[in-house]
Amino acid sequence: MRSKTMTLQAIRYSAGCLEILDQLRLPFESVCEPINTVEEGWQAIKRMKVRGAPAIAIVASLSVAVEISQNRFETTSDLVKFVTSKFEYLKTSRPTAVNLSEAADRFSALVRELATSHPGNVEVVKSKLIAEIEAMLDKDVADNKAIGMHGADCIVKGLGVSEKARVLTHCNTGSLATAGYGTALGVVRALHEKGLLDHAFCTETRPYNQGARLTAYELVYEKIPSTLIADSMASALMREKKVSAVVVGADRVVANGDTANKIGTYQLAVAAKYHGIPFYVAAPFSSIDMSKASGSEIVIEERPSVELTAIQGVKVAAPGIECWNPAFDVTPAELITGGIITERGVLGPDELVKQSVL
């Protein structure tokens, strides 16, 4: 379905039917694309038609739900084999974001448990698994609204009397990257809803321009006072425009607080530290990976050179130049000076291990 009408609904789902908003077409047209199989889900994630760590996990999981709802299985063993193999395949689509691997491992374990609890009853196992996958949608929105509330409250505490926040964010972490509301952009939304936001600034986020195409799209849609800047303007902005806080999302936060996020995040953290501006990471606990001790263990995805040398098919670089195009970088925990904003509250990097066992 093609439309010029603006929408922030990145994922549309009803029982057995999944559609995504093709984010490669934004901001100029809204095109919804059906996802009928796991293979179509894998391709949509790999090609970045859907992106954002929470949304990737949700779309991947719902693609499994859709495909198993359309197929018959003779035994629970057949169903278990199908589900676990599909989730293993989906994990190969984009390796850096932990939400997808966490969901894949969780639902693979669940289908095995259900098969053991309901031996021989394929339909019961199938329906219970689908119900758990579908529950991701409401939980993600609830978590994001909690993140927004906690983050807004924390930022406001650092403001002067009658002062409003001026927030810089990076990449896209809003409704388009989640089931709704957003993580870092959810904090901006919450500040705006409380009447405590003076201005939001978003980076263009080269090379894929998620800030210029997607975050700017959301800010315009919500009528939030905002300004787009080039990535190279961030330090000057911090010095000249009285930025109150920098708030970014996360694709993976590890046990010591080191955080993998969209390329360019690290340099924002360095600049924020120099200018004495609190730097926050906004992420649900599903983005926290306690299996890795530090950021040096995170696998960083590298994207094709063409994403750097061309913009929407228009070549912008000299032919023949070599390219290095990592999709993410790792921000050391000591640069996350404001804290990690989660659905449970704002935590210091050193508090993650304790909170993860609650």
N, C-alpha and C positions, 0 to 999 in steps of 0.2 A: 504494500500500500504506500503510495507516494502522496505527500502533502506539503504545502507551504506553511501550514499551521504549526506554530511552535509548540513543542511538548517536552516535558522533562521526564516522561515515563520511559525509562530505558528498557524495562522488562515487562512484557505483558503475558500473563499466564492465566489459563483456566484449565480445568482437568483435561489432560491429554493434549493440550494445545499451548505452544510456546512461540512468542514472537519477540524479537529484539529490535530496538531502534538502531539502525546502521549509523554508527557515529562517524564513519568516514565521510558521510554525506553532509554532516552538520558543519556550519550553521545555516547553510543555504536551502536545504530541503530536508524534510522529515520522511524517511523511508523505513517502514517496518518490514522485517524479513522473517519468514517462518523458520523455525528450527524443529525439524521433524525427527532427526536422528542424532546420535552422538557424533558422527562424523561431521555433520553440519555445525554442531556446537563447537567441535574442535577447530574447524576452519574459521568460524566467526571469532573465536578467541585469538587464534594465531594471527589472523589478519587485522586484529584490533578493531573489528566492527563493534565488538563489545570489549570494554576495558575497565580498569579499576579493580583492585584486588577483591573486594566483596562481590561485585557484579560477576566477575569471572567465575568465582566459586558457585554462585547461585545458578548462573546459566549452565555451567557444566553439569551440575547436579540435576537440574530440571530437564536437561536433554536426556539424561538417563531415565528419569521418571516418564518422560513422554515416550521413549522408545520401548520401555518394558510394558507400558500400558497398551501399546499397539501390537504386542506379540504374545503368543501362547508358549508356555513352557511345560514340558511333560513332568518334570520333577523339580523339587526345590534345589537339588544339586545343579540342575541346568540353569536355574535362575541365579544362584550364587555365582556360578562360573561366569555367566554373562555379565552380571553387575560388576564383579571385581575386575574382570578384564577390561571393561569399558572405562572404569575409573582409573585404572593404571594407564590406559591410553590417554585419557584426558589430562593427566598430570604432565604429559610431555609437551602440551601445547605452549605453556609459558612457565618456566621453572622458578622464577624468582619469588613471586607472590606466594606466601605460605597458605593463604585461605583455601586455595584449590586443593593442595595436597592434604590439608587438615580435613576438609570435607570428604575428599575421596577416601582417606583412611577410615574416617568415622563411619561413613555409610557402608563401606566394605565390611567393617567389623559388625555393623548392625545387621546386615543381611545374613551373615553367618549365624549370629545369635538368634535371629528370628527363625531361620531354617531349623536350628536345633530345638527351639521352643515349640515350633509348629511343624513337626515332621510330616511330610506328605501333603501339606495344605498350601499349595502354591499361591492361591488367590489371597489367602490371609497374609502370607509373607509379602506378597507384592503390594497389597493395599496399605499395610503398616509402613513399609519402606517409603512408598510414595507420600504418605501423610507426613512422615518425618522430613522428607525433602521439601515438601511444600511449606512446612513451618518456617523454613529459612527466611521467607519473604517478610513475614510480620516481625520476626525476631530482629532482622537486620534494621528495619525502620525504627523499632523501639530502642535498639542499642545506639543508633545514630542520634536519635533525639536526646538520649541521656548524655552522649558525648557532647552534643551541642550545648546542653544546659551546664554541664560541669566546666567545659572550656570557657563559656561566656562568663560564668561566675568568677572563675579564676582570673581571667584577664581584667575584669572590672575592678577587682581588688587592688590591682596595681595602678589604677588610674587616679588622677587627682579629683578633687571635689568638682562636680558638674562637668567633668571631662568625659568625652566620648572616645571610643577606640578607633584607631586607624590601623587596619590589619593588612598585612601582605601575605598572599598565599601563592602556591605553585602547583602547576599541572591542573588536573581536574579531580576533585574529591567530593563532588556533590551528588545530586540525585542521579546523574548520568553514570556515576561510577559505583552506584549501590542500588539497593531496592527502593531507596527514597531518602530524601533529606540530606544525606551526606555526612562525612566525617569532619575533615578540616573546614570544608565549606559549610557544613552544618553548624560549626561554631560561629561562623560569620552570620548565617541565617538567624541563629539564636540571639546574637547581639542586636541584629536589626529588629527582630520581633520585640525585644525588650526596649527598643528606642535608645540603645546605648552604642550604636555604631555610627561613627562620623563618616568613614569612608573605607572601602575595600580596594586593594590593589591586587591585580593578578598579572603574573608573568606570562609572556607568550608561550613559553615552554617548548623551545626548539629541541629536537628537530621536527617533532610531529605536531607541534602547535596546539596541544590540548588546552592550554590556558586561553589562547586567542580564539580558538574555535568553540570550546566547550564551556569553560568556566565563564568567559565573557557572555556567552549565550545564556547561561543560567542567571547571571547577575542582571542582565538586561530583562530577562523574563520576569524576575522577581522584583524589578524596579529598585534594586539595591544600589545606592550611590557608589560608583566604582570607576576605576581607571585601569586601562591595560598598559603595561610597559614591556619593552624588550628585556630579555634576560640580562643583558649587559648593563641595564640601568639600575639594577637593584641596590647596589651600594650607594649610588648617588641619591636614590629615593630615600634610603634610610637616613642619610645625612640631612636632606633638604625638606622632607615632608613629614617629619615627626611621627614616624611609624611606632605604634604602641607595642605591637607583637607580630611575630612571624608564625604562622600556623600552617603546617603541611600534613599530608597523609603519610601512609606507610604501606609498603608491600610485604615487609617482614621486619619485625622487631625481635632481636635475639635476647638471650638471658641477661647479658650485661647491659642491655639498653641500646647497643648499636643498632642503627636503623637503615634498612635499604628502602629507598624511595626513588621517584623519578629523577633521572639525571639532572643535575643542577641544584639539587637539594643541599648537598654538602657545601657548596660555595655560598649559599644563602646563610647556612648556619655559621660559617666562618665570618661572614660580613656582619651578621647579627651580633655575634660575640664581640667583635671589635667596637661596634656602635653601642654596646650595652643594652640591646633590645632582647627581651625574652623570646626564646625560640621553643615552640611547642610542636610535638608530634601528636596527631589525633588518629587513634586506631582502636578498633574493638579487640577484645582478647583473642578473637579468631585470627588476628594478624600477628600474634605473639608466639614465637617459636622457642620453647624452652629446650629443645634438643640441640641447639647450637649455642656454644659458649660465647662466641664473639662474631663480629661482622666479617672477619676474615674467612669464615666458613660458608658464607652465603654465595651461592652460584649466581653470577650476574649475567643475565641474558644479553647477547649482542644481536642487534638488528641489522637488516640489510643496508648496504651503503646508499641505495637509491633513496632511502628515507631522509638522508642528509643532503644528497646532491640535487634533489628535486622536491618541489612543493606542489602537491596535487597534480603531478604529471608535468609541471613546468620546470625545466632544468635551470638551476641557479648556481651551479659550481662548474669550474673549468674541467672539461673532459680529461680523464686520465689521472686525476688526483686520487691518492689513496685516502681511505676513510677509516676512522675508528668510531664506532657507534654503539657504545653500551647504553642499554635502556635505563639503567639504574646506577646510582652510586650509594655508598655507605657513609652515613653521618655518625661519627663517634659519639658515644653516650655523653661525654663531657661537654659537648656543644649543645646538647638538648637542655638548655638552661631553665626553661619554663616548666618542663615536665612532659610526661606522656599522658595525654587525655584519653581515658578509656570510659566505657559505660559504667565502671565502678568508681570513678573519680579520677583526679589528676595525681599521677604517681611519679616519684623520682625514679630514674633508671635503676637505682639500687633496691627499689621496692618490688620489682616485677616478680622475682622468684617467690617471695612470701605470698604475694597476691595470687599467683598462679595455682597455688594449692588450695585456695579457699573454695 
